[in-house]
Amino acid sequence: MAIINKEKKYRWEFANIGGASRVKISTGEDIAHLDELDPKMWTVLSCPVKGLEIDEKSLSYMDTDADGKIRVNDVIATSKWLCAVVKDLNVLTAGQDSISLDAIDQENVDGKKIYAAAKQILENLGKDGGVISLADTKDIAAIFAKTRFNGDGIITEASSDDADVKAVIAAAVAAMGGVADRSGAMGVNAEMIENFYKALADYVAWTETAVEAPFADKTDAVIAAYNALDAKVKDFFMRSKLAAFSPESVASLDVQTAGIQAISAENLTGKMDEIAAYPIARVTGKAEIDLSGPVNPAWAAQFELVKSVAFADKKKLTEADWSAVGAAFAAYTAWKGAKAGAAVEALGLEAVKKFLAEDKKAALLELVAQDAALAEEAANIEMVDKFLYVLCDFYRLLRNFVTLSDFYTKDKGVSAIFQSGCLIIDQRECRFCMQVADAAKHNASAAASGMFLVYCDCTTKSKPGKLAIVAAVTVGEIGDLVVGKNAIYYDNTGLEWDAVITKVVDNPISIAQSFWSPYRRMATAIENLINKSAADKDAKMMANATAKINAAPTAVPAAGADGKPAATPPFDIAKFAGIFAAIGMAVGMIGTALAALAKGIFALAWWQLILALVGVLLLISGPAMVLAWLKLRRRNIAPLLNANGWAVNAASKISIPFGETLTDSAKFPKMKLKDPFAKTGLAPWKKWAIALAALVVVAGGLWMSNLLSWAGLQSPLPRYNAVEAIEEVVECTDSLATVDTLLAE
């Protein structure tokens, strides 16, 4: 059905809901003019009728086209119907499950029907007060329990005071199976009554053409045994004819000894199927069975029954004898096969004839007609049920359809119809939980939500099967939120479920959490690298060790020219001196670089040092924080709702402040508690004092050694004084001159 856009005359009010401008639905007049609201302004265009935290019966009543979805046109049609049957439109926003009969508009056709039916319901239930509630209509059986007719076209024993009619209804229910009446009792409809009387007549007619049983009361048992043996006995006679035609094949046609030997070591009671495949009697070439001889034990019981009744005066059984018995009960079998009215056979022939003689068929059909005449009244009673369900839940649907005000409310006692409960995990209560209707769609849409999500499978002893949910974590650190972690889930009814994480969608939880994310990733990468390197080296070492252990010790030193083992080459000190020099140079360069870095750092003022440290931290964590801020601003529940079959028409973002309301962290009071398992030893202040003293000693040693001169801290020792250093240089120069003079002489 196409949406009809009428001229917009109604003046709507708007509100900021979830950080976006949305139309405000707060009065009955707003509901009455929903058909004038531009569909582009609706937050949701459709939602499923199942899996929501609203009564499915209410949603099914609102689903006017019964397609399993609530759409804009369904909402508009429901609003028009509701507004037409009440006097005061504001009762539609109350969300109550009861209403005074005086509030129903009897000027409207449906309103008049609802009023009359509601009044009838209260009378049937024996209630006064003029107020009808959902509890009064929930039990339809109770409404109709005291009524003789209820408009469903089904009559029960309570539909008549005539004892004979009651007996016929009871017999018809017993024979035909019956159908449930609105009152809950079993009864019959017009079709069943017709079929019942036809069965009565057919059964009597069949019994009047009865054929005498050839074997008295044992006839049926003998026929069953004969039919079971027929193919086996005929097989025996065919084998006998073939053996007479070819005597040398008797052994092949008889029981095979090899077959018996193959199963002789096993429990033969479990091999009856194999034994049943053997001939019914020993094949000798004679086309007869010795009735005093043994037969195949798998068929012995049936054969004994037929023999004792049909062949009691015979010693031998021929093929003609066997066929004669079959012909003897052919007519009886044909009569039995033509049985009619079998459904009433259990009633007994005498009772069947009595029901036919009394012929209450017309009276029963008249009762059905009287009941069916009240179909409209009964339908009106169901209309009352629809009215009360929709009256109770329609405004709540609007708050989650036209707007999402229930989701964005500050009242934690109110939740959206897609919020299914809360998840307790890692000292947090995640209040934004949804059932997962389609796992494949969620896998494709989860990352687009921008939220940190945990998917869980939930089980409980109270209900069979698993419940799949997704929960958003919007506060705190990632912590131990990993696949396999256990938690507890409480649905909106308070039922407790065991939950286990099956999937984690990693998105920023907060800006503070993202500050440490680069360091966490670096630590994880380093840890993985170390683990990989250690594992590779361990594997290589084990491979080398295994190779050396498995290799034969055949390697011997090479022989020289004289046949003796070659001497070990001398130690090359020059080679190792070069290596040590290179190592020393590298260490020196590193030390120089570190010294230059330290000199640059200590050359800064204390406040400059702090700014430099902050700058380094921001350089590392800044990009992650900016990216987290951007993602947190884009968090959106629409992808998750769309994955559950919703059609979300407007942005449904989760701002940072609002996100903090969706997850509650544990908050402990500030207390100073003593840890009974704390490590004993020096008091903390003593440890700090020792550490400070050690730092002072080290700093003093560096100062006295003139190692802090680069920072302007000159050593007070004379040897590091500038004048003394010059004198030492002069003395050193004089000494060198003296040496040169001596060498010249």
C-alpha positions in Angstrom: 0.0 0.0 0.0 1.5 3.3 -1.0 2.0 6.1 1.5 -0.4 9.0 0.9 1.1 12.4 1.6 -1.7 14.8 2.5 -1.3 18.5 2.8 0.6 19.2 6.0 -1.7 21.3 8.2 -0.8 20.0 11.7 1.8 22.0 13.6 4.4 19.5 15.0 6.7 20.0 17.9 10.3 19.0 17.7 12.9 18.0 20.3 16.6 17.1 20.4 16.6 13.4 20.8 20.0 11.6 20.7 21.7 14.7 19.4 19.4 15.0 16.4 16.2 16.9 15.7 13.2 14.6 15.9 9.4 15.1 15.9 7.9 15.0 19.4 5.0 12.5 19.9 3.6 13.4 23.3 -0.2 13.9 22.9 -3.2 12.1 21.5 -3.5 14.8 18.9 0.0 13.9 17.7 -1.1 10.3 17.3 -4.2 11.3 15.5 -2.2 13.2 12.9 0.5 10.6 12.2 -0.8 10.2 8.7 0.3 13.9 8.0 3.8 13.3 9.2 6.4 13.3 6.4 7.8 9.7 6.3 11.2 11.2 5.9 10.9 12.4 9.4 10.2 9.0 10.9 13.3 7.5 12.6 12.3 3.9 11.7 10.5 2.7 8.6 9.9 -0.9 9.6 10.7 -3.4 12.4 10.0 -7.1 12.9 7.2 -8.4 15.0 9.4 -11.0 16.7 12.4 -10.8 19.0 11.4 -7.4 20.6 10.7 -6.5 24.2 7.0 -5.9 23.5 4.2 -8.4 23.5 4.2 -10.3 20.2 0.4 -10.4 20.3 0.3 -6.6 20.3 2.6 -6.4 17.4 0.6 -9.0 15.5 -2.5 -6.9 15.9 -0.6 -3.9 14.6 0.7 -5.8 11.7 -2.4 -5.1 9.6 -1.2 -6.8 6.5 0.2 -9.8 8.4 3.6 -9.8 6.6 5.7 -10.1 9.8 6.8 -6.5 9.8 5.5 -3.3 11.3 5.7 -0.6 8.7 4.7 3.1 8.5 1.4 2.3 6.9 0.6 -0.3 9.7 1.3 2.3 12.3 -0.9 4.9 10.6 -3.7 2.4 10.1 -3.5 1.4 13.8 -3.5 5.0 15.0 -6.6 5.8 12.9 -8.5 2.8 14.3 -7.5 3.6 17.9 -8.3 7.3 17.6 -11.8 6.4 16.2 -12.9 4.2 19.1 -12.0 6.4 22.1 -13.5 9.6 23.2 -10.4 11.2 24.8 -7.3 10.8 22.6 -4.9 11.4 25.5 -5.7 8.0 26.9 -3.6 6.6 24.0 -0.4 8.0 25.6 -1.1 6.5 29.1 0.0 3.1 28.0 -2.5 1.5 30.4 -3.9 -2.1 30.0 -7.4 -1.1 31.2 -10.0 1.4 30.2 -13.4 2.5 31.5 -16.3 1.5 29.3 -17.4 5.2 29.3 -14.2 6.2 27.5 -15.2 4.1 24.5 -16.8 6.0 21.7 -20.1 4.3 20.9 -20.8 6.7 18.0 -18.2 4.8 16.1 -19.2 1.4 14.6 -16.2 -0.5 16.0 -16.5 1.4 19.2 -20.1 0.4 19.7 -19.1 -3.3 19.1 -16.2 -3.0 21.5 -18.4 -1.5 24.2 -21.1 -4.2 23.9 -18.6 -7.0 23.8 -16.7 -5.6 26.8 -19.9 -5.4 28.8 -20.7 -9.0 27.8 -17.2 -10.1 28.9 -17.6 -8.5 32.3 -21.0 -10.2 32.7 -19.6 -13.6 31.7 -16.8 -13.2 34.3 -19.2 -11.9 36.9 -17.4 -8.6 37.3 -18.8 -5.2 38.0 -17.3 -1.7 38.0 -17.4 -0.7 34.3 -13.7 -1.1 33.7 -12.3 -3.7 31.2 -8.7 -4.8 31.5 -6.3 -6.9 29.5 -6.4 -9.5 32.2 -10.1 -10.0 31.5 -9.5 -10.9 27.9 -6.3 -12.8 28.1 -8.1 -16.0 29.0 -10.6 -16.4 26.2 -11.6 -19.8 27.6 -12.7 -18.3 30.8 -14.8 -15.7 29.0 -16.7 -18.5 27.1 -16.6 -21.1 29.9 -20.1 -20.3 31.2 -21.7 -19.6 27.8 -23.7 -22.2 25.8 -22.9 -20.7 22.5 -19.8 -18.7 21.5 -20.0 -18.2 17.8 -17.3 -20.6 16.7 -19.7 -23.1 15.1 -18.7 -25.9 17.5 -21.1 -27.5 20.0 -20.1 -29.3 23.2 -22.1 -31.3 25.7 -22.7 -28.0 27.5 -24.6 -26.7 24.4 -27.7 -28.8 25.2 -29.8 -29.9 28.2 -31.1 -33.0 26.4 -29.4 -36.2 27.8 -29.7 -38.0 24.5 -28.1 -35.1 22.6 -25.3 -35.0 25.1 -24.7 -38.7 24.6 -24.6 -38.3 20.8 -22.1 -35.4 21.1 -19.9 -37.4 23.4 -20.0 -40.4 21.1 -19.2 -38.2 18.0 -16.2 -36.7 19.8 -15.0 -40.1 20.8 -15.4 -41.5 17.3 -14.4 -38.6 15.1 -11.8 -37.0 17.4 -13.6 -33.7 18.0 -12.3 -30.2 17.8 -11.6 -27.6 20.6 -14.3 -25.1 21.3 -13.5 -21.5 22.4 -14.3 -22.6 25.9 -11.6 -25.1 25.8 -13.9 -28.2 25.8 -13.9 -30.7 23.0 -16.9 -30.6 20.6 -18.1 -31.2 17.0 -19.0 -29.0 14.1 -21.5 -29.5 11.3 -19.0 -31.4 9.1 -18.2 -33.8 11.9 -21.9 -34.4 12.6 -22.5 -35.3 9.0 -19.5 -37.6 8.9 -20.6 -39.2 12.2 -24.1 -40.2 11.0 -22.7 -41.4 7.7 -20.3 -43.6 9.5 -23.1 -45.0 11.6 -25.2 -45.9 8.6 -22.3 -47.3 6.7 -21.2 -49.5 9.6 -24.7 -51.0 10.1 -25.0 -51.7 6.3 -21.7 -53.4 6.3 -22.5 -55.6 9.3 -25.7 -56.7 7.6 -23.7 -58.3 4.7 -21.5 -60.2 7.0 -19.8 -63.4 5.7 -19.4 -66.4 8.1 -15.9 -66.8 9.5 -14.5 -70.2 8.3 -12.5 -70.8 11.4 -14.8 -69.3 14.0 -13.1 -67.0 16.5 -9.6 -68.0 15.3 -10.3 -66.9 11.7 -8.5 -63.6 11.9 -5.5 -65.0 13.6 -5.3 -67.9 11.1 -5.6 -65.5 8.1 -2.8 -63.3 9.5 -0.5 -66.4 9.9 -1.5 -67.8 6.5 -0.7 -64.5 4.8 2.7 -64.3 6.5 3.5 -67.9 5.4 2.0 -67.8 2.0 5.1 -66.7 0.0 7.4 -69.0 2.1 5.2 -72.1 1.5 4.9 -71.4 -2.2 8.6 -71.0 -2.4 9.0 -74.5 -0.8 6.7 -76.1 -3.4 8.6 -74.4 -6.2 11.9 -75.7 -4.9 10.4 -79.2 -4.6 9.2 -79.1 -8.2 12.7 -78.0 -9.4 14.4 -80.7 -7.3 12.1 -83.3 -8.9 13.0 -82.0 -12.3 16.7 -82.0 -11.4 17.5 -84.4 -8.6 21.2 -83.5 -8.6 20.3 -79.9 -7.5 18.5 -81.0 -4.3 21.5 -80.1 -2.1 21.7 -76.6 -3.7 18.0 -76.0 -3.2 18.0 -77.2 0.4 19.3 -75.5 3.5 23.0 -74.7 3.0 25.2 -76.2 5.7 27.9 -73.6 5.0 25.4 -70.8 5.9 24.6 -72.4 9.3 28.3 -72.9 10.0 29.0 -69.2 9.3 26.7 -68.1 12.1 27.0 -71.1 14.5 29.6 -69.5 16.7 27.3 -66.5 17.4 24.1 -66.0 19.5 21.5 -67.5 17.0 18.6 -65.6 18.7 20.0 -62.5 17.0 20.2 -64.1 13.6 16.5 -64.8 13.0 16.5 -62.7 9.8 19.1 -64.9 8.3 17.5 -68.1 9.5 14.1 -66.9 8.1 15.7 -66.9 4.7 16.2 -70.6 4.7 13.4 -72.9 3.2 10.4 -73.5 5.5 11.1 -77.2 5.4 13.8 -79.6 4.2 13.7 -79.9 0.4 13.8 -83.7 -0.6 12.2 -83.6 -4.1 8.7 -84.5 -2.8 6.2 -81.7 -3.3 4.7 -82.1 0.2 5.5 -81.0 3.8 5.5 -83.6 6.6 3.2 -82.0 9.2 4.8 -84.1 11.9 8.3 -83.1 10.9 10.3 -80.0 11.9 10.0 -76.7 10.1 12.2 -73.6 10.0 12.2 -72.3 13.6 11.8 -68.7 12.4 8.3 -69.6 11.0 7.4 -72.3 13.5 4.8 -70.3 15.5 2.7 -69.2 12.5 2.9 -72.6 10.9 1.8 -74.4 14.0 -1.3 -72.1 14.3 -2.3 -72.7 10.7 -1.7 -76.5 11.0 -3.6 -76.9 14.2 -6.7 -75.2 12.8 -6.8 -75.8 9.1 -4.9 -79.1 8.8 -5.7 -80.8 12.1 -6.8 -84.0 10.3 -3.9 -84.2 7.8 -0.4 -85.7 8.0 0.9 -84.3 4.8 0.5 -80.8 3.3 0.3 -80.4 -0.5 0.2 -77.3 -2.6 -3.4 -78.0 -3.4 -4.2 -78.2 0.3 -2.5 -74.9 1.0 -4.4 -73.2 -1.9 -7.7 -74.6 -0.7 -7.3 -72.9 2.7 -6.7 -69.6 1.0 -9.8 -70.0 -1.1 -11.8 -70.9 2.0 -11.5 -67.5 3.6 -11.3 -65.4 0.4 -14.9 -64.3 0.7 -14.5 -63.5 4.3 -11.4 -61.5 3.6 -13.1 -59.5 0.9 -16.0 -58.7 3.2 -13.5 -57.5 5.9 -11.7 -55.4 3.4 -14.9 -53.7 2.4 -15.6 -52.5 6.0 -17.2 -49.1 6.1 -17.8 -46.8 9.1 -14.8 -48.2 11.0 -14.6 -44.9 13.0 -17.7 -45.9 15.0 -16.9 -49.6 15.4 -15.5 -49.0 18.9 -18.9 -47.8 20.0 -20.4 -51.2 19.6 -23.0 -52.4 17.1 -25.9 -52.0 19.6 -25.0 -48.4 20.4 -24.6 -47.6 16.7 -28.0 -48.9 15.9 -29.5 -46.9 18.8 -28.0 -43.6 17.6 -29.4 -44.3 14.2 -32.8 -45.1 15.5 -32.9 -41.9 17.7 -31.6 -39.8 14.9 -30.6 -36.6 16.7 -28.8 -35.3 13.6 -31.2 -32.4 12.9 -31.2 -31.3 16.5 -27.4 -31.2 16.5 -27.2 -29.2 13.3 -29.7 -26.8 14.7 -27.5 -26.3 17.8 -24.5 -25.6 15.5 -26.6 -23.0 13.6 -27.5 -21.3 16.8 -23.8 -21.1 17.8 -22.7 -19.9 14.4 -25.3 -17.1 14.6 -23.2 -15.5 17.4 -20.0 -15.4 15.3 -20.1 -11.6 15.1 -20.5 -11.3 18.8 -17.6 -13.6 19.4 -15.5 -11.7 16.9 -16.3 -8.5 18.8 -15.0 -10.1 22.0 -11.7 -10.8 20.1 -11.9 -7.1 19.0 -11.9 -6.1 22.7 -8.8 -8.2 23.2 -7.1 -6.4 20.2 -8.2 -3.0 21.5 -6.7 -3.6 24.9 -3.4 -5.0 23.6 -2.9 -2.1 21.2 -4.0 0.5 23.7 -1.4 -0.8 26.1 1.6 -1.0 23.7 1.0 1.3 20.8 2.4 4.5 22.4 5.5 2.6 23.5 6.0 1.4 19.9 5.7 5.0 18.7 8.5 6.0 21.1 10.7 3.4 19.5 9.5 3.9 15.9 8.7 7.5 15.1 11.4 8.5 17.5 13.9 6.6 19.6 13.1 8.5 22.8 13.0 5.3 24.9 16.6 4.6 24.0 17.9 8.1 24.6 16.0 8.8 27.8 18.0 9.6 31.0 15.7 7.3 33.0 17.5 4.0 33.4 14.3 2.3 34.3 13.1 2.8 30.7 14.6 0.8 27.9 14.0 0.5 24.2 12.1 -2.4 22.8 15.3 -3.8 21.2 17.2 -3.8 24.5 16.8 -7.3 25.7 18.6 -7.2 29.1 22.0 -6.6 30.7 25.3 -8.4 30.7 27.5 -8.5 33.8 31.2 -8.9 32.8 34.6 -7.7 33.9 33.1 -5.6 36.8 30.8 -3.8 34.4 27.1 -3.9 33.6 26.4 -3.5 29.9 22.8 -2.3 29.6 22.8 -2.0 25.8 22.2 -5.7 24.9 20.3 -7.0 21.8 19.3 -10.4 20.7 21.1 -11.5 17.5 18.5 -12.5 15.0 20.9 -13.1 12.0 24.5 -13.8 12.9 25.6 -13.5 9.2 24.2 -9.9 8.9 25.7 -9.0 12.3 29.1 -10.2 11.2 28.9 -7.9 8.1 27.5 -4.9 10.0 29.1 -5.0 13.5 32.3 -3.0 12.6 30.3 -0.2 11.0 28.6 0.5 14.3 31.9 1.9 15.7 31.3 0.3 19.1 33.3 -2.2 21.1 31.0 -5.2 20.9 31.0 -8.6 22.6 28.9 -11.4 21.1 27.8 -14.1 23.5 26.0 -17.4 23.5 23.7 -17.7 26.5 22.2 -20.9 28.0 19.9 -21.5 30.9 18.3 -24.6 32.5 14.9 -22.9 32.4 14.7 -22.8 28.5 16.1 -25.1 25.8 18.5 -24.1 23.2 20.9 -21.1 23.1 20.2 -17.4 23.0 22.7 -15.2 21.0 23.2 -11.6 22.1 25.5 -8.7 21.4 26.5 -6.2 24.1 28.2 -2.8 23.8 31.0 -1.9 26.2 31.2 1.9 26.4 33.2 2.4 29.6 36.5 1.3 31.0 39.4 -0.7 29.5 39.5 -3.7 27.3 40.8 -5.8 30.2 40.1 -9.5 29.9 37.3 -9.1 27.3 38.4 -12.0 25.1 36.7 -14.9 23.3 35.9 -17.7 25.8 35.4 -15.4 28.8 32.3 -16.3 30.9 29.7 -13.8 32.1 26.1 -13.6 33.4 23.3 -12.3 31.3 19.9 -11.2 32.8 17.0 -10.8 30.4 14.2 -8.2 31.0 12.2 -10.8 32.9 15.0 -11.3 35.4 15.9 -14.8 34.2 19.6 -15.6 34.6 21.6 -17.0 31.7 25.2 -18.3 31.5 27.0 -16.3 28.8 30.3 -16.9 27.0 32.0 -14.6 24.6 32.1 -15.9 21.1 33.3 -12.9 19.2 34.8 -9.5 20.0 34.6 -6.4 17.7 37.5 -4.2 18.7 36.7 -0.4 18.5 37.7 2.4 20.9 35.9 2.4 24.2 37.0 5.8 25.3 39.7 8.4 24.6 41.5 7.5 27.8 41.6 3.8 26.8 42.9 4.7 23.4 45.8 6.7 24.9 47.5 3.4 26.0 46.5 1.5 22.9 49.8 2.2 20.9 51.8 1.0 23.9 49.6 -2.1 24.3 50.0 -2.9 20.6 53.8 -2.4 20.8 54.0 -4.6 23.9 51.9 -7.2 22.2 54.0 -7.0 19.0 57.3 -7.2 21.0 55.9 -10.1 23.1 54.9 -11.9 19.9 58.3 -11.3 18.3 60.1 -12.5 21.4 57.9 -15.6 21.6 58.4 -16.3 17.8 62.2 -15.7 18.0 62.5 -17.9 21.1 60.4 -20.6 19.5 62.4 -20.5 16.3 65.7 -20.7 18.2 64.4 -23.5 20.4 63.2 -25.4 17.3 66.6 -24.8 15.5 68.5 -25.9 18.6 66.5 -29.0 19.1 66.9 -29.8 15.3 70.6 -29.4 15.5 70.9 -31.4 18.7 68.7 -34.2 17.2 70.9 -34.2 14.1 74.1 -34.5 16.1 72.7 -37.2 18.3 71.4 -39.2 15.3 74.6 -38.7 13.2 77.3 -41.4 13.6 80.5 -40.1 15.2 82.6 -40.8 12.0 84.3 -37.4 11.7 88.1 -37.6 12.3 90.8 -34.9 12.0 92.3 -34.7 8.5 95.8 -36.4 8.2 98.9 -34.4 7.2 101.6 -35.4 4.7 103.3 -37.7 7.2 100.1 -39.5 7.9 99.6 -37.9 11.3 96.6 -35.8 12.1 97.0 -32.2 11.0 97.9 -29.7 13.7 95.4 -27.3 15.0 96.0 -23.8 13.5 97.5 -21.3 16.0 95.3 -18.6 17.5 95.1 -15.6 15.3 95.3 -12.7 17.8 95.3 -10.1 15.1 91.9 -11.3 13.8 90.3 -11.2 17.2 91.9 -7.8 18.0 90.2 -6.4 15.0 86.9 -7.8 16.2 87.3 -6.4 19.7 88.3 -3.0 18.2 85.1 -3.0 16.1 83.0 -3.9 19.1 84.7 -1.2 21.2 84.2 1.4 18.5 80.4 0.5 18.3 80.1 0.6 22.1 81.9 4.0 22.1 79.6 5.4 19.4 76.5 4.2 21.3 77.9 5.7 24.5 78.6 8.9 22.8 75.1 9.1 21.4 73.6 8.4 24.8 75.9 10.9 26.4 74.9 13.5 23.9 71.2 12.7 24.4 71.6 12.9 28.2 73.5 16.2 27.8 70.7 17.6 25.7 68.1 16.5 28.2 69.9 17.8 31.3 70.6 21.1 29.5 66.8 21.7 29.6 65.1 23.4 32.4 62.8 21.3 34.5 59.6 22.7 32.9 61.1 22.2 29.4 61.9 18.6 30.3 58.2 18.1 31.3 57.0 19.6 28.1 59.4 17.4 26.1 58.1 14.3 27.8 54.5 15.4 27.2 55.4 16.0 23.6 56.8 12.5 23.1 53.8 10.9 24.7 51.4 13.0 22.5 53.5 12.1 19.4 52.9 8.4 20.2 49.4 8.4 21.6 48.0 11.5 19.9 47.1 9.9 16.5 45.3 7.0 18.3 43.4 9.4 20.5 42.3 11.6 17.6 41.2 8.5 15.7 39.3 7.2 18.7 37.6 10.6 19.1 36.5 10.5 15.5 35.2 6.9 15.9 33.5 7.6 19.2 31.6 10.5 17.6 30.5 8.2 14.8 29.2 5.4 16.9 25.8 4.3 15.6 23.3 1.7 16.5 21.6 1.6 13.1 23.9 -1.1 11.6 23.0 -3.4 14.5 19.3 -2.7 14.2 19.4 -3.2 10.4 21.1 -6.5 11.0 18.1 -7.5 13.0 15.6 -6.7 10.3 14.9 -3.0 11.1 14.9 -0.2 8.5 16.4 2.7 10.3 15.7 6.0 8.6 17.7 8.5 10.7 21.1 8.7 12.3 21.0 7.0 15.7 24.4 7.9 17.1 25.9 7.3 20.6 27.7 10.3 21.8 30.5 10.1 24.3 28.5 11.4 27.3 25.5 9.2 26.3 27.7 6.1 25.8 28.9 6.5 29.4 25.3 5.9 30.6 25.0 2.6 28.7 27.7 0.8 30.8 28.0 1.0 34.6 31.4 0.2 36.3 31.7 -1.1 39.8 32.4 1.7 42.2 33.9 0.8 45.6 34.0 3.2 48.6 37.3 4.8 49.4 38.8 2.7 52.2 42.2 2.0 53.6 42.2 -1.8 54.0 45.2 -3.9 55.0 46.1 -6.7 52.7 46.5 -9.9 54.7 48.7 -11.4 52.0 50.9 -8.3 51.5 54.6 -9.0 51.3 56.3 -8.3 54.7 59.6 -6.4 54.9 60.8 -2.8 55.1 58.2 0.0 55.4 57.6 1.9 52.1 59.2 5.1 53.5 62.3 3.2 54.4 62.6 1.8 50.9 62.2 5.3 49.4 64.8 6.6 51.9 67.4 3.9 50.9 66.7 4.5 47.2 67.1 8.2 47.6 70.4 7.7 49.6 71.7 5.4 46.9 70.8 7.9 44.2 72.6 10.7 46.2 75.7 8.4 46.5 75.7 7.7 42.8 75.2 11.3 41.9 78.0 12.3 44.3 80.4 9.7 42.8 79.6 11.0 39.3 80.2 14.6 40.4 83.4 13.8 42.2 84.6 11.9 39.1 83.9 15.0 37.1 81.5 13.0 34.9 78.8 15.7 35.3 81.0 18.5 34.0 79.1 18.6 30.8 76.1 19.7 32.8 78.1 22.5 34.5 78.8 20.5 37.7 82.6 20.7 38.0 84.3 18.3 40.3 85.8 19.9 43.4 88.9 17.6 43.4 92.2 19.5 42.5 93.0 17.1 39.8 90.1 18.3 37.8 91.0 22.0 38.4 91.8 23.8 35.2 95.1 25.4 36.4 96.5 22.1 37.6 95.5 20.5 34.3 97.6 23.1 32.4 100.6 22.5 34.7 100.3 18.8 34.1 100.3 19.5 30.3 103.4 21.7 30.6 105.2 19.0 32.7 104.2 16.5 30.2 105.6 18.7 27.4 108.9 19.2 29.2 109.3 15.5 29.7 108.8 14.9 26.0 111.4 17.6 25.2 113.9 15.9 27.5 113.3 12.6 25.8 113.9 14.2 22.3 117.2 15.7 23.5 118.4 12.4 24.8 117.5 10.7 21.6 119.4 13.3 19.6 122.6 12.8 21.6 
